[in-house]
Amino acid sequence: MELLTTNNVWMMICTALVFFMHLGFAFLEIGLTRQKNTINILFKNIFIICIGLLLYCLVGFNLMYPGFEDGASGFLGFAGFGLDAPLAADGSLDLAYNEGYTYWTDFLFQGMFAATAATIVSGAVAERMKIGAFMIFTIIYVGLIYPIAGSWKWGGGFLQTLETPFYDFAGSTLVHSVGGWAALIAVALLGARIGKFKDGKPQAIPGHNIPLATAGVLILWLGWFGFNGGSVLSADPGLTSITLVTTCLAAAAGGVVAALFSTIRYKNLDLTMFLNGILGGLVGITAGADQMSPADAILIGSIAGIIIVLGVALIDKLKLDDPVGAIAVHLICGIWGTLAVGIFGALAGFDQLISQLIGVASYAAICISSTFIILFILKKTIGIRVPEKEELEGLDAHEHGMDAYPDFRLNEH
């Protein structure tokens, strides 16, 4: 009982840290975008947390952990609506549910992950997507697509039953790439913000509060202690400690290398590249944080830092507009981190690398197809992009009738 209590307390602390990450995402997104869209971004982030938890309670948790039977396809299962905690003979909560934590802690910890996927999309589509369309997309994607995809690995589905099981410790693919693929399709269907490309060349649209964006990244880094540390699923001292070490080293390496590489490439010390390099390192290590040595973590983070700089340039070259760099950070570095499990660390090997490739391809298929279907239908019915006038004057005024900084209005047109 004492061990269960210790493990459960650690898991609840990690749950709180992952919840705190949503503040980091909000700060990062509003900091890297314009003042006139601040309320819109904050509204979306708060909506994602609230609706995500409700949907995960009603259907998501039991879609993600359906209890696949032997011989099942492992693609889709459902354990019923709502939460149904296992009970002991005397009617009390069955504490034998898991040696690391209780049923309720399990639900809440996993529920915090569910909302993250839609938050990634929020940043990528910032400043020009209709909030109603975004809310409908979030309900379907978080309520159905994310948990079904998650069941393929974490719920004991077909990727877990491969001869060499696909491995994703804390979600480089299951969380970050699931959000990243959706962000890519959404950005492609939406089109670029007005003024982003001139004569085919990308133009800088500076964010209105870089100090706030910096605070957001530091909050996210702190939250990753819960994101990766909690994925140990216990308070095991050795495994938890090395996981936090590899997480921090990858983040630091990603930031430093991204800053250096962007300086060499663009001849200026770009803080936003530094910040996204840190996030890229965090996303990159997430798939195998418990399997890597400190040296492995530094190398994985360093490569992620280079990927960030090249990834942002590639997105611009493709004439895709991602205001916060979400696609480069969460999708491209998510893929890199997933494949890195087969290249570095305790699981390195050809068979593992093939399984990692199968996992990446499987999640690409469900995320690309589902996002396209949802957003294409929305585009042809209610529309997904705000009118030009609303985009130029700001979504805050037109969709919310509010101003984030009423005493400090700037002319941003």
QUIWOBEL-V979888 format. One line per field, one symbol per residue. psi: psi as a letter, one per 30 degrees, with the letter a starting at -180 (. if undefined). A space follows every 50 residues. Layout:
# QUIWOBEL-V979888
psi = ???
This chain:
# QUIWOBEL-V979888
psi = eeeeeeeeeeeeeeeeeeefffeeeeeeeeegalefgeeeeeeeeeeeee eeeeeeeeeeefeeifiklkflfgeklkglkakikkklegflkjfgekff lleeeeeeeeeeeefeeeeeeeeegkggkkeeeeeeeeeeeeeeeeeeee ffdfggafffglejkkkjeggeefeeeeeeeeeeeeeeeelllkfekjhf kkkkjklfieeeeeeeeeeeeeffeeeeefffglgjeeeeeeeeeeeeee eeeeeeeeeeeeeeefhkjjeeeeefeeeeeeeefefhffflleeeeeee eeeeeeeeeeeeeeeeeghkjjfggeeeeeeefeeeeeefefelafgkle eeeeeeeeeeeeeeeeeeeeeeeeeeeeefdflfklleeeeefkfeeeff hlkeiffhkljg.
